[in-house]
Amino acid sequence: MERRIKEERGYAYEVRFVLHDVEEESKAESLRSHSQNLAIGFALVHGKVEEGGRTIQVFKNLRVCGDCHEFIKGLSNVLKKVFVVRDANRFHKFEDGFCSCKDYW
């Protein structure tokens, strides 16, 4: 999925959102393991999304970082699914490559 988003949407990691002092190579890997990305990945692998509709809901207690926000926007466009992510501030509904917050996260 990551490769498709890079090819179709021009997505690139925004490593400025990595808060840890690590080497450049580790920054991209650090962004991959954010909790909402893992939750979405598990939902897609589990396969129940196809049976029950096209919406995946994720609830988290921290704010969504800018890189994850861009990634989920691209993922919603590529997979033609709706992602609803509740963070510490608001609900984000990602659909067709756009977010309901209009990028005011």
Secondary structure, 3 states (H helix, E strand, C coil): CHHHHHHHHCCCCCHHHCCCCCCHHHHHHHHHCCHHHHHHHHHHHHCHHHHHCCEEEEECCCCCCHHHHHHHHHHHHHHCCEEEEECCCCEEEEECCEECCCCCC
